[in-house]
């Protein structure tokens, strides 16, 4: 029988019992749970469910495997990432199906995850050896003191990954941890666990020892604290509320953590922006993955001189967007992921309209397409205390505001406890970069919404304020998974009286040495 045509395949065609059994092999779980697709609400697969005892077992296995993995030369560890990169691109159709089925997103938005993972695998596959290489430093007394900085792995990293980007925010964050010589115990969201498990299968084929990556599955309030309880370092992506709890638990154990949390991201369209390009960028920035993206745009600040023209063009593009659930390219936006997201989006829109905001586009659910679909929505005239004004919606809803000068725009954009991502649009690159430097966000994109900053993996990405702690990508994205160790080798004479010196002569010798080091501009 010929395989179904692209786009006509169903969940049952993709997630067969054999596929589910293969992917869940190795999960430490003695219970039973299941996940579902947002497209229809039907069950995708039965999954093992982990108890607190299962989590402890996973950490025991990971800890036993980590020591030998850490002894593997870093170039060989990095080579695993490069082979994984090739497998992901060769087999991307498989993971695109899983991402779509588990998150409900359009296929092009799912492909953003493939791109991000491939870029991270290539980057750390190439750069990990230089990031982690021993570094020599000037000792207390040059020549007499030889100092080397080493980077030792933390041990076992506990990772709690979210549902919205189940490929990129699971394996994408784990890759530098593995390259640094760590093991990982990961708790993916139950509803998107198959995507993370597919990534694990490919990484094992690429050469990662299976025990080095343990996966546990279960309810966040049950399994999450157990992961934090046993970890040597915690990587968390999720809500600000839960992130505070994770940080407190990690601090109580004196272990480090990195947290990417919520955002209420702003896009500034300056008076000299290319209005058509800005409108197209706003569609990407506001409605990718149905707005369920930590760095997506929820606040649009547009200069009053071009606001009407911008809103007209933006609304036209938004109203033309195609919603769909096919496992194929073509839809411009997919579904929300769950009832909670649909309820939150509906609440924000209905309350804003009831209090005087104007619907420019969208504003209604689309059960004719699927149970969790909601039209991409533009609101005008939003004011405090409307919930949508300050609360993170995490859905396909954006509010338009007008400003008169750049100082006002910067002040409005910064008037939030969040600080994850922002966007500036102008024909003058110098002006755009100058405005960007005044915005209190971890990444700022000029003439792009989020992809340029996020995709530039040599540079750090993360949040300020209530948007989190720490960074992914670049040197910070791998060094956070290590402990810095200083090895100081003293030679010829000790840092104490020697060669017949008494205390006074030793003090004079050291004083002379310190003056000389300053004169020679030693650091």
C-alpha positions as CSV (number, residue, x, y, z in Angstrom):
1,X,0.0,0.0,0.0
2,X,1.3,3.5,-0.9
3,X,2.0,5.8,2.1
4,X,-0.6,8.5,2.7
5,X,0.0,11.8,0.9
6,X,1.7,14.6,2.8
7,X,-0.8,16.5,4.9
8,X,-3.3,13.6,4.9
9,X,-1.4,11.6,7.5
10,X,-3.0,11.3,10.9
11,X,-1.7,10.9,14.4
12,X,-2.2,7.2,14.2
13,X,-0.1,7.0,11.0
14,X,2.8,8.8,12.8
15,X,2.7,7.6,16.4
16,X,2.2,3.8,16.1
17,X,2.4,1.6,19.1
18,X,5.8,0.4,17.8
19,X,7.1,4.0,17.5
20,X,5.9,4.8,21.0
21,X,7.5,1.7,22.5
22,X,10.7,2.4,20.7
23,X,11.0,6.0,21.9
24,X,10.0,5.3,25.5
25,X,12.5,2.6,25.9
26,X,14.9,3.6,28.7
27,X,12.5,6.0,30.4
28,X,12.6,5.5,34.2
29,X,9.0,5.2,35.1
30,X,6.9,2.5,36.8
31,X,3.6,4.2,36.4
32,X,1.5,5.0,33.3
33,X,0.3,8.2,31.7
34,X,-0.5,9.5,28.2
35,X,-0.1,12.5,25.9
36,X,-2.5,14.0,23.4
37,X,-2.5,16.1,20.3
38,X,-4.0,19.6,20.4
39,X,-5.2,19.3,16.8
40,X,-8.0,16.9,17.8
41,X,-7.6,16.1,21.5
42,X,-7.0,12.4,20.8
43,X,-4.5,10.3,22.7
44,X,-1.1,10.0,21.0
45,X,0.6,7.4,23.1
46,X,0.8,5.7,26.5
47,X,3.9,6.8,28.4
48,X,5.8,5.6,31.5
49,X,5.1,7.8,34.5
50,X,7.9,8.4,37.0
51,X,7.6,8.4,40.7
52,X,9.9,10.2,43.1
53,X,11.7,6.9,43.5
54,X,12.1,6.6,39.8
55,X,13.7,10.0,39.7
56,X,16.2,9.0,42.3
57,X,17.0,5.9,40.2
58,X,17.5,8.0,37.1
59,X,20.0,10.2,38.9
60,X,21.8,7.1,40.3
61,X,22.2,5.8,36.7
62,X,23.2,9.1,35.3
63,X,25.8,9.7,38.1
64,X,27.3,6.3,37.5
65,X,27.7,7.0,33.8
66,X,28.9,10.6,34.0
67,X,32.3,9.9,35.4
68,X,33.4,7.8,32.4
69,X,31.7,10.2,30.0
70,X,33.7,13.1,31.5
71,X,36.9,11.2,30.8
72,X,36.1,11.1,27.1
73,X,38.3,13.8,25.4
74,X,36.2,16.9,24.7
75,X,36.8,16.6,20.9
76,X,35.2,13.2,20.9
77,X,32.3,14.4,22.9
78,X,31.9,17.3,20.5
79,X,32.0,15.0,17.5
80,X,28.8,13.3,18.9
81,X,27.0,16.7,18.5
82,X,28.2,17.0,14.9
83,X,26.9,13.5,14.0
84,X,23.7,14.4,15.7
85,X,23.4,17.5,13.6
86,X,23.5,15.4,10.4
87,X,20.9,12.9,11.7
88,X,18.5,15.7,12.6
89,X,18.7,17.3,9.1
90,X,18.4,13.9,7.4
91,X,15.4,12.8,9.4
92,X,13.7,16.1,10.0
93,X,10.4,14.9,8.6
94,X,10.0,12.5,11.5
95,X,10.6,15.1,14.2
96,X,8.5,17.8,12.4
97,X,5.5,15.4,12.5
98,X,6.0,14.8,16.2
99,X,6.5,18.5,17.0
100,X,3.3,19.4,15.1
101,X,1.3,16.6,16.7
102,X,2.4,17.4,20.2
103,X,2.3,21.2,20.1
104,X,-0.3,21.9,17.4
105,X,2.0,24.4,15.6
106,X,2.3,25.0,11.9
107,X,5.0,23.0,10.1
108,X,7.1,26.1,9.3
109,X,7.1,27.0,12.9
110,X,8.1,23.5,13.8
111,X,11.0,23.8,11.4
112,X,12.3,26.8,13.4
113,X,13.1,24.2,16.1
114,X,15.0,22.0,13.7
115,X,17.0,25.1,12.6
116,X,17.7,26.1,16.2
117,X,18.8,22.6,17.2
118,X,21.0,22.1,14.2
119,X,22.7,25.5,14.8
120,X,23.4,24.7,18.4
121,X,24.7,21.3,17.6
122,X,27.1,22.7,15.0
123,X,28.2,25.6,17.2
124,X,29.1,23.5,20.3
125,X,30.3,20.7,18.1
126,X,32.9,23.1,16.7
127,X,33.5,25.4,19.6
128,X,33.3,23.3,22.7
129,X,37.0,22.3,22.7
130,X,38.0,26.0,22.7
131,X,35.4,27.0,25.2
132,X,36.6,24.3,27.6
133,X,40.4,24.2,26.9
134,X,42.7,24.9,29.8
135,X,43.6,28.6,30.0
136,X,46.9,30.0,31.4
137,X,46.8,33.1,33.6
138,X,49.4,35.3,35.2
139,X,50.4,34.0,38.6
140,X,50.9,36.0,41.7
141,X,54.6,36.2,40.8
142,X,55.3,35.7,37.1
143,X,57.6,32.8,36.3
144,X,57.5,31.6,39.9
145,X,53.8,30.9,39.8
146,X,52.2,29.0,36.8
147,X,48.4,29.2,36.9
148,X,46.0,27.1,34.8
149,X,42.2,27.5,34.7
150,X,40.4,24.2,34.1
151,X,36.7,23.6,33.5
152,X,35.3,20.6,35.3
153,X,31.7,19.4,34.6
154,X,29.1,20.0,37.2
155,X,28.1,16.4,37.3
156,X,24.4,15.6,36.7
157,X,22.3,18.4,35.3
158,X,18.6,18.4,36.1
159,X,16.7,19.9,33.2
160,X,13.0,20.8,33.2
161,X,11.9,21.5,29.7
162,X,8.6,23.2,28.6
163,X,5.9,22.2,26.1
164,X,6.1,25.1,23.7
165,X,9.4,24.3,22.0
166,X,9.9,20.6,22.9
167,X,12.8,20.0,20.5
168,X,14.9,23.1,20.9
169,X,14.2,23.7,24.6
170,X,15.0,20.0,25.5
171,X,18.0,18.7,23.5
172,X,19.0,22.2,22.4
173,X,19.7,23.1,26.0
174,X,21.2,19.7,26.8
175,X,23.8,19.7,24.0
176,X,26.3,22.0,25.7
177,X,25.9,20.1,29.0
178,X,26.8,16.9,27.3
179,X,29.8,18.5,25.5
180,X,31.0,19.8,28.8
181,X,31.1,16.2,30.2
182,X,27.9,16.2,32.2
183,X,25.0,13.7,32.4
184,X,21.5,15.0,32.2
185,X,18.2,13.9,33.9
186,X,15.5,15.6,31.9
187,X,11.8,16.1,32.7
188,X,10.0,17.1,29.5
189,X,6.4,18.2,29.6
190,X,4.3,15.0,29.4
191,X,2.3,16.3,26.5
192,X,5.4,16.8,24.4
193,X,7.6,14.0,25.7
194,X,7.8,12.1,22.4
195,X,9.7,14.9,20.7
196,X,12.4,15.0,23.4
197,X,12.6,11.2,23.3
198,X,13.1,11.2,19.5
199,X,16.0,13.6,20.1
200,X,17.5,11.2,22.7
201,X,17.2,8.3,20.3
202,X,19.2,10.3,17.6
203,X,21.8,11.5,20.0
204,X,22.4,7.9,21.2
205,X,22.8,6.8,17.6
206,X,25.3,9.6,17.2
207,X,27.4,8.2,20.0
208,X,26.1,9.4,23.3
209,X,26.1,6.6,25.9
210,X,22.4,5.9,26.7
211,X,22.8,6.2,30.5
212,X,24.2,9.7,30.2
213,X,20.8,11.1,29.2
214,X,18.0,10.0,31.5
215,X,14.4,11.0,31.0
216,X,11.6,11.1,33.6
217,X,8.0,11.9,32.9
218,X,5.2,13.0,35.1
219,X,3.3,15.9,36.6
220,X,5.4,19.0,37.1
221,X,4.5,19.5,40.8
222,X,5.5,15.9,41.6
223,X,8.5,15.2,39.4
224,X,9.9,18.7,39.0
225,X,10.9,19.2,42.6
226,X,12.5,15.7,42.7
227,X,14.7,16.7,39.7
228,X,15.8,19.8,41.5
229,X,16.3,17.9,44.7
230,X,19.0,15.6,43.2
231,X,20.7,17.8,40.6
232,X,24.1,19.3,40.7
233,X,22.9,22.1,38.5
234,X,19.3,23.0,37.3
235,X,18.3,24.2,33.8
236,X,14.7,25.4,33.8
237,X,12.5,27.0,31.1
238,X,8.9,28.0,32.1
239,X,6.8,30.5,34.0
240,X,8.2,33.1,36.2
241,X,6.2,31.8,39.2
242,X,7.6,28.3,38.9
243,X,11.0,29.7,38.2
244,X,11.1,31.5,41.5
245,X,10.3,28.2,43.2
246,X,13.0,26.4,41.3
247,X,15.5,29.1,42.2
248,X,14.6,28.9,45.9
249,X,15.0,25.1,46.0
250,X,18.3,25.2,44.2
251,X,19.6,28.0,46.4
252,X,18.7,26.0,49.5
253,X,21.0,23.2,48.2
254,X,23.7,25.7,47.1
255,X,23.5,24.5,43.5
256,X,23.4,26.8,40.6
257,X,20.5,27.3,38.1
258,X,19.7,29.0,34.9
259,X,16.1,30.2,34.3
260,X,14.4,31.4,31.1
261,X,11.1,32.7,32.2
262,X,8.2,34.8,31.0
263,X,8.1,37.9,28.9
264,X,5.9,40.8,27.7
265,X,8.0,41.6,24.7
266,X,7.8,44.9,22.9
267,X,8.3,45.9,19.2
268,X,9.1,49.5,18.5
269,X,8.3,50.8,15.0
270,X,10.1,54.2,14.6
271,X,9.0,57.0,12.4
272,X,11.4,56.1,9.6
273,X,10.7,52.4,9.5
274,X,9.8,50.6,6.3
275,X,6.1,50.1,7.1
276,X,5.5,47.1,4.9
277,X,8.6,45.3,6.2
278,X,7.7,46.1,9.8
279,X,4.1,44.8,9.2
280,X,5.5,41.5,7.8
281,X,7.9,41.3,10.7
282,X,5.1,41.9,13.2
283,X,3.2,38.9,11.8
284,X,6.2,36.7,12.3
285,X,7.0,38.1,15.7
286,X,3.5,38.0,17.1
287,X,2.0,34.8,15.7
288,X,4.8,32.3,15.3
289,X,3.8,29.1,17.1
290,X,0.4,30.9,17.8
291,X,2.2,33.3,20.0
292,X,3.3,30.6,22.4
293,X,6.9,31.7,22.4
294,X,8.7,33.3,25.3
295,X,10.4,35.8,23.0
296,X,7.3,36.6,20.8
297,X,5.9,40.1,20.6
298,X,2.8,41.1,22.6
299,X,3.2,44.9,22.7
300,X,3.5,47.0,19.5
301,X,4.6,50.6,19.9
302,X,4.3,52.5,16.6
303,X,5.2,56.2,16.0
304,X,2.0,58.2,15.6
305,X,3.0,59.5,12.2
306,X,2.8,56.1,10.6
307,X,0.5,54.2,13.0
308,X,-2.6,54.2,10.9
309,X,-0.7,53.0,7.8
310,X,1.1,50.3,9.8
311,X,-2.1,49.0,11.5
312,X,-3.9,48.9,8.2
313,X,-1.1,46.8,6.6
314,X,-0.5,44.7,9.6
315,X,-4.3,43.9,9.9
316,X,-4.5,43.0,6.2
317,X,-1.6,40.5,6.6
318,X,-3.1,39.1,9.8
319,X,-6.6,38.6,8.3
320,X,-5.0,36.7,5.4
321,X,-3.3,34.2,7.6
322,X,-4.2,30.6,6.9
323,X,-5.0,28.4,10.0
324,X,-4.5,24.6,9.6
325,X,-3.6,21.3,11.2
326,X,-2.2,19.3,8.3
327,X,1.2,17.6,8.7
328,X,2.6,19.6,5.8
329,X,3.7,23.1,4.9
330,X,1.1,25.6,3.9
331,X,-0.6,26.8,7.1
332,X,0.5,30.2,8.5
333,X,-0.5,29.3,12.1
334,X,-1.6,26.3,14.1
335,X,-3.4,25.6,17.3
336,X,-3.0,26.6,20.9
337,X,-1.6,23.7,22.9
338,X,-4.2,23.3,25.7
339,X,-7.4,24.4,27.3
340,X,-5.6,26.6,29.8
341,X,-4.0,28.6,27.0
342,X,-7.3,29.0,25.2
343,X,-9.0,30.1,28.3
344,X,-6.3,32.7,29.0
345,X,-6.4,34.1,25.5
346,X,-10.2,34.3,25.5
347,X,-10.1,36.0,28.9
348,X,-7.6,38.7,27.9
349,X,-9.4,39.5,24.6
350,X,-13.0,39.5,26.0
351,X,-12.0,41.6,29.0
352,X,-10.1,44.2,26.9
353,X,-13.0,44.5,24.5
354,X,-15.5,44.9,27.3
355,X,-13.4,47.7,28.8
356,X,-13.2,49.6,25.5
357,X,-10.4,48.1,23.4
358,X,-11.1,47.8,19.7
359,X,-10.7,44.5,17.8
360,X,-8.7,45.2,14.6
361,X,-8.4,41.6,13.6
362,X,-9.3,38.2,14.9
363,X,-10.8,37.9,18.4
364,X,-12.6,34.5,18.2
365,X,-11.9,30.8,18.6
366,X,-12.1,28.5,15.6
367,X,-13.6,25.2,16.6
368,X,-14.4,24.5,13.0
369,X,-10.7,23.9,12.5
370,X,-9.9,22.3,15.8
371,X,-10.8,22.5,19.5
372,X,-8.0,24.8,20.5
373,X,-7.6,27.1,17.4
374,X,-7.9,30.9,18.0
375,X,-7.6,33.5,15.3
376,X,-4.6,35.8,15.3
377,X,-5.8,38.9,17.1
378,X,-4.9,42.6,17.1
379,X,-6.2,44.9,19.8
380,X,-6.1,48.7,19.6
381,X,-6.9,51.1,22.5
382,X,-5.6,48.8,25.2
383,X,-5.1,50.6,28.6
384,X,-4.3,49.6,32.1
385,X,-5.8,47.9,34.1
386,X,-6.8,45.6,31.2
387,X,-5.1,42.3,32.0
388,X,-3.7,42.0,28.4
389,X,-1.8,45.3,29.0
390,X,0.7,43.8,31.5
391,X,0.1,40.1,31.9
392,X,1.8,37.6,29.5
393,X,-0.9,36.2,27.2
394,X,1.3,33.5,25.6
395,X,-1.1,33.3,22.7
396,X,-1.8,34.9,19.3
397,X,-2.8,38.3,20.7
398,X,-1.0,41.7,20.3
399,X,-1.8,45.2,21.5
400,X,-1.0,48.3,19.5
401,X,0.1,51.5,21.2
402,X,1.1,54.9,19.7
403,X,4.0,57.1,20.8
404,X,5.3,60.5,19.8
405,X,9.1,60.3,20.3
406,X,11.8,57.7,20.9
407,X,12.3,58.6,24.6
408,X,8.6,57.9,25.2
409,X,8.8,54.6,23.2
410,X,11.8,53.4,25.2
411,X,10.2,54.3,28.5
412,X,7.0,52.5,27.6
413,X,8.9,49.4,26.4
414,X,10.9,49.3,29.6
415,X,7.8,49.8,31.8
416,X,7.5,46.1,32.7
417,X,9.2,43.8,35.2
418,X,10.0,41.4,32.3
419,X,13.1,41.8,30.1
420,X,13.5,38.9,27.7
421,X,13.3,40.2,24.1
422,X,12.5,43.3,22.1
423,X,12.5,44.6,18.5
424,X,13.3,47.9,16.9
425,X,12.4,48.8,13.3
426,X,14.0,51.7,11.4
427,X,15.8,52.4,8.1
428,X,18.7,53.9,10.1
429,X,20.8,51.0,11.5
430,X,22.8,53.3,13.7
431,X,19.6,54.8,15.3
432,X,18.2,51.3,15.7
433,X,21.3,50.0,17.5
434,X,21.3,53.1,19.7
435,X,17.7,52.6,20.7
436,X,18.4,48.9,21.3
437,X,21.1,49.7,23.8
438,X,18.6,51.6,25.9
439,X,16.1,48.7,26.1
440,X,16.3,46.5,29.2
441,X,16.0,43.1,27.5
442,X,18.5,40.3,27.1
443,X,18.2,40.3,23.3
444,X,17.2,43.1,21.0
445,X,16.6,42.6,17.3
446,X,16.9,45.5,14.8
447,X,14.6,45.0,11.8
448,X,13.7,41.5,12.9
449,X,11.4,40.2,15.7
450,X,13.3,37.5,17.5
451,X,15.0,35.1,15.1
452,X,18.2,37.1,14.5
453,X,19.1,37.4,18.1
454,X,18.1,33.9,19.1
455,X,19.7,32.3,16.1
456,X,23.1,34.0,16.6
457,X,24.3,31.3,18.9
458,X,27.8,32.7,19.5
459,X,26.1,35.4,21.5
460,X,24.3,34.9,24.9
461,X,20.6,34.8,25.0
462,X,18.5,35.2,28.2
463,X,16.4,37.5,30.3
464,X,16.7,40.4,32.7
465,X,14.4,41.1,35.6
466,X,11.5,38.7,36.0
467,X,12.5,37.0,32.7
468,X,15.2,34.9,34.4
469,X,18.8,34.2,35.3
470,X,21.7,33.0,33.3
471,X,22.2,32.7,29.6
472,X,22.0,30.0,26.9
473,X,24.2,30.1,23.8
474,X,27.8,31.3,23.3
475,X,30.5,30.7,26.0
476,X,28.0,31.4,28.8
477,X,25.7,28.7,27.5
478,X,28.3,25.9,28.1
479,X,30.5,27.4,30.9
480,X,27.4,27.5,33.2
481,X,27.5,23.7,33.1
482,X,31.1,23.7,34.5
483,X,33.0,24.5,37.6
484,X,36.0,26.7,37.2
485,X,39.1,25.2,38.8
486,X,42.3,27.1,39.4
487,X,45.5,25.0,39.5
488,X,48.5,27.1,40.8
489,X,51.9,25.5,40.5
490,X,54.5,27.4,42.6
491,X,58.1,26.9,41.4
492,X,61.7,27.8,42.5
493,X,60.7,29.4,45.8
494,X,57.6,29.5,48.0
495,X,55.5,32.5,48.7
496,X,57.3,32.8,52.0
497,X,60.8,33.8,53.3
498,X,63.4,31.6,51.5
499,X,67.1,31.6,50.5
500,X,68.1,32.9,53.9
501,X,65.7,35.9,53.9
502,X,64.2,37.0,57.1
503,X,60.7,38.3,57.3
504,X,61.7,41.9,56.7
505,X,63.8,41.1,53.6
506,X,61.0,38.9,52.2
507,X,58.5,41.7,52.7
508,X,60.9,44.1,50.9
509,X,61.4,41.6,48.1
510,X,57.6,41.2,47.6
511,X,57.0,45.0,47.8
512,X,59.7,45.5,45.1
513,X,58.1,42.8,43.0
514,X,54.6,44.3,43.2
515,X,55.9,47.8,42.2
516,X,57.7,46.2,39.2
517,X,54.6,44.3,38.1
518,X,52.6,47.6,38.1
519,X,55.4,49.3,36.2
520,X,55.4,46.6,33.5
521,X,51.6,46.9,33.3
522,X,50.9,43.3,34.4
523,X,47.3,42.6,35.1
